[in-house]
């Protein structure tokens, strides 16, 4: 009976491990710095995911990628990053720079990502320390059942109110 039970657990573990195994993928990141009058952000988005969300094939020549797609990428980021005040008033968003970087993850291997530097600030002078960042770049196209279709990050009272 012990051998049968051991075989059952070994089979169950093997089946479960097959269900939970997935290949590692690079992920997007949003890094924020809160200043006295503004918030600066750095977006790191894997190019393959970004172009999939745009419904386009990833260009084979990354050297001209920004020259060919910079306006479209800026428009896309502006549409999918919407900071608002606690009262729901929209903030200004300025895309300061775009850059393509070669990266390598220990589990993912080499890949390229879009690095976007942004500045965001509230209109009319309220504190930049209280806001909601509505961000759904790439995520809005996710078909995976465990990925939300919309992602909202609430930032409030990080420092003195």
Secondary structure, 3 states (H helix, E strand, C coil): CHHHHHHHHHHHHHHHHHHHCCCCCCCCEEEEEECCCCEEEEEEEEHHHHHHHHCCCCCCCHHHHHHHHHHHHHHHHHHHEEEECCCCCEEEEEEEEEEEEEEEECCCEEEEEEEEEEEEEEHHHCCCCCEEEEECCCHHHCCCCCCCCCCEEEECCCCCC
